[in-house]
């Protein structure tokens, strides 16, 4: 399916900057965004019928996540920070 939308110059520039920041073309960035909100098909059946394809798609999905997201600190995931009233 092809979709054409009209964007302002500012919107187009913002999309292009976001895509470039992730090392993608605008087209690939939008395809990835669309697949997050409207996956093409469930792959749950592949786990039983075709484990190799399921694993390939799982790894593809895992690699699509932003690796620059900062990790939580040790304190942020400590029992004390999660349950401050139980210290």
LINCORTA-V25458 format. One record per backbone hydrogen bond with DSSP energy under -1.0 kcal/mol. CO is the residue of the C=O (numbers start at 1). NH is the residue of the N-H. Records with the same first field share a line. If there is no record, write none. Layout:
CO=NH + NH
This chain:
8=12
9=13
10=14
11=15
12=16
13=17
14=18
15=19
16=20
17=21
19=24
20=23
25=29
26=30
27=31
28=32
29=33
30=34
31=35
32=36
33=37
34=38
43=46
44=47
45=49
46=50
50=54
51=55
52=56
53=57
54=58
55=59
56=60
57=61
58=62
59=63
62=65
73=77
75=78
78=82
79=83
83=86
